[in-house]
Every structure is written in structure tokens, then in C-alpha cells.
Amino acid sequence: MIPRLLLVVFLAGSLHAGTTPTVRPSPTPAVSLAQSVIRVNSTNQSFDFLRPWMKKAPFPRRGLGVVLDGGLVLVTAELVANHNYVELEKAQSAEKSPAEVVRVDYDYNLALLKPADPKFLEDFRPLPLDSGAKVGDSALVLQLEPNGDLAETTAKLTSITTSGYPFEGMALLVFRVSAPLQQRDGSFTVPTVRDGRLLGLLMRYDPRMQTGDVIPPPVIQHFLDEHARPEFGGIPRAGLAFSHTRDPQLRRYLGLNEPGGVLVTDVLRDGAAATAGIKTGDVVLAVNGQAVDQDGNYADPEFGRIPFSHLTNLKAHTADTVTFRIFREGKTFDVPVLLVPRDRSKMLSEPYIMDRAPRFVVLGGLVFQELSRPYLQEWGGNWVQDAPQRLVHYDAFQNEVDPERGRIIFLSQVLPTADTLGYEDLRDLVVTKVNGRTIRSLDDLSAAIKEPVDGFHRVEFEEDPHVLFLDAKSVEQNREALQSQYSLPVLERL
């Protein structure tokens, strides 16, 4: 079975010379594709969110990267997620060079690498980006044999749509390809080509259906454009959810005589749409002059009918303004929306935490953490059903929680000690107050435990038992014993 792949497809288009690749039309020399791809070896080590003071065992990943202008190598973010060490390897000679991850963004699922040796890639040919790919186009999937030879498999572009990307699930443009791929050396990432131009990087492959989802050139170009800006803005968002308006009864109820339009069902608090004044119950008729149909699609001149989110996510950049044509209570008007990326500092539960350690506080054996989706995902592929349901609810419906609530701080587990006798079975309880202080972050909790009340730490929860007490003097006296007993490097990481 082939693991997650990085597919690289090459079609028409090219790249400007310089520090950051951009598209330019020009012919490509007829040289070996092996001069444009390079093996990437990464040693990764993720954090253990059930024991946040620890890391899990390190593991290797091997894949292929695409050489770009400016001495950069493009890979998927998955390949280098939580990396300890990354190196580039020439397939034929096995010559290696350590590599630096100069940019990684998990929304795009893309990363840029640079070799420590500036001359390491001087014999390689940067690949151009494609433009103008259409359904039915053919390409070649590139893989490496163990001896370094290039293996080529014919692929066909079967559809162009939007689909959720791996880390947050945000729907972005994807090219869907069909190819009978086999397991080969470094199949975590695999390139694909036609006419020497980059069609994309494969982030998913289904060996039973022999289909894969490719990160296409518009996503790659947007990522490269953001990398070239003084401040990396990431993917902008309108910050709204919608439903179709195919139901004629609904359209009559809304008084909607227009042929298209979708109903706004939710507006992200503090998001671009909310700031601009768009409300739940509005109908979006058009975006930047592009009519939106009853399913939320518009007629893209390059890709056909695709969701209008493409106009806000990839056709625009952070700080750009797009115009929404809105229907509300029988009136139609235009709303300018200043696009911004999502502010994760205001999220109750982060969708992913990569390349940094989770925060925690240990008090006398009580382990406190901030809610995050990676914590819930420790319950496995069925985490939505198997993880603690109160925490799953907070993660799923965080936009409905009072913004003054702050982060969700919870007691994740209890380490048995002399101070926690009787509390050993408590876990996954949401904290409301500690020592009389309302808790909106781990920083609040850290400050609160420095001020016990009448010689005790009082911890209050949303659920039973609602309150517990620890002897503050005993907790302090047993700090070193607690760290030694459970091999805790620290009792607090903020």
C-alpha cells in the first residue's frame, strides 16, 4: 500500500528567475526530469499530547522534492512536519546536504527547503509551474527506484474541484488524478510530469480507487507569492458558512427572485465577513462580479464551475478587498470585505499544533492543558466519537461559545501522588476557576496557583466533582519528588 504521496505533475508554464518562483510562459529545454527532482530525507518526532512533557519516538520519512528557482526545494508540509533533521540527497550519487526548512505552512500543506551548501543544487534545473491544465490532460507520475533510476507512470487529470486539506480541513482547489501507482523507494512524496511543467504535489492517494488529490499550481503560486512578501499572510478567508438555496420554498420565504445565491448560515466571529457587516440570513449573490449559483459555485474561466471560496482564498491575498453582492430583506447591495487570515490566537481549540510543544501545567500531580484538536486526535481515527464528548463539542462549536470564555483549560489526567489520593480517576474536566480566579488561559492558571487560599488550592470544574482541594504546603514540599517519580523535566511549559 502506498503511503501519502507527494505527486508532482508538469504541464505548460514557467518560473521567473529570482528568490521566489513566479509563472512566466517560456519553452523548457528537453533535459532529463531527474535533474529537477531530488530525494528528501526527514527525521520527524511529534509531541505526545497525552503526556505533553514528552515526545513520541522519532521516525523517518523519505520523499521527493521539486527544485525551484532561488535554490529552493518544494515539498508537502506533511513530509517535514515536526522535523528534527532534514537532508537532501542526490538519487544517483547518494551525495547529501543538510537542509533548512525556510518556510512551512500547514494550511497550504507546503514547505520550502534550502540546502546548507549553496552549490548543492547547481547542477539541477528548476521546474516551471503549469498554467492552463484541463480535465482530460495526461501527465507522468515520477518515482525513484532503489538504485536512483526514475520510474514514470501515466496519470490523467479527471476533475478539478475543491476539497479539504489535511491539517485544518479547509477546502482549497485540488486536481484529481487517476494513476496506477506502486510502492517504490520514497513513495511518501512522488512527482508527476508532462512537458516539463509542474502540475502539483500529491497529498492523498487511494490505492483501491487509484486516484489522488494534487495540490495544484494556483495553491503553490499563492504560497510562493506570500513567501515573497515582507510579511507572510497565509491564506485569507471571508469567514462565513453557507447552504444551498435549491429548495423553492426557501427561496419564496426569502423573497429571492434571483436565479442564484446561497444562504449565509454562520459568520465567523471577528472574521472578515463579520467585520464588513455580513450577517447570518444574508444571501450571497456574487463575489467580485462573479455570479454565485444556488450551490455556491461560480463559472471560473480556467477551471469551470467551482466554489466561490476560490475567489477569496486563492484569487486574492491578505489585505485585499473583495466585493460581495448581498440580498437582505428584499434589498440588494454591495459589501466590500477586507480579507484577513484566521486569527488562531482567538480560537478556543487550535486545529493543529506543529513544530512546537504543547503547553501544560502540573500541580501536585494534576495535569492541566489547553484544548486542541491534536489532543482529541490521540483517540485515533474515530476521535469524534471516542474522545471526551464535552471537549469534542467545544472543538466543533467554538464559534458559538461566548468570546469572553477564553481558552478551554481542562484537567487532562491525574498522576497518582500522596497529594492526589482519591482523585486518580478524574480526567478531561473543564476548569472554570482556581483559587477564586476565573481561568481563561493556562497563564491565568499558572498565576492563580501562586496564590493559594487559606493554605489550599481550590480547583473548580464545569462537571462533577465541581471542586477539589490540594494542600498547598504539601504540594510545594513534594515538587522535587513528583518530578523525580514521573521523570518530568519541568512542571510548567507556557
Buried (B, 14 or more C-beta within 10 A) or exposed (E): EBBBBBBBBBBBBBBBEEEBBBBEEEEBEEEEBBBBBBBBBBBBBBBBBBBBBEBBEEEEBBBBBBBBBBBBBBBBBBBBBBBEBBBBBBBEEEEBBEBEBBBBBBBBBBBBBBBEBEEBBEEBBBBBBBBEBEEEBEBBBBBBEEEBEBBBBEBBBBBBBBBEBBBBEBBBBBBBBBBEBEEBBBBBBBBBBBBBBBBBBBBBBEBEEBBBBBBBBBBBBBBBBBBBEEEEBBBBBBBBBBBBBEEEEBBEEBEBEBEBBBBBEBBBBBBBBBBBBBEEEBBBBBBBEBBBBBBBBBEBEEBBEBBBBBBBBBBBBBEBEBBBBBBBEEEEEEBEBEBBBBEEEBBBBBBBBBBEEBBBBBBBBBBBBBBBBBBBBEBEEEBEEEBBEBBBEBBEEBBEBEEEEBBBBBBBBBBEBBBBEEBEEBEBBBBBBBBEBBBBBBBBBBBBBEEBBEEBBBBBBEEEEEEBBBBBEBBEEBBEEBBEEBEBEEBBBE
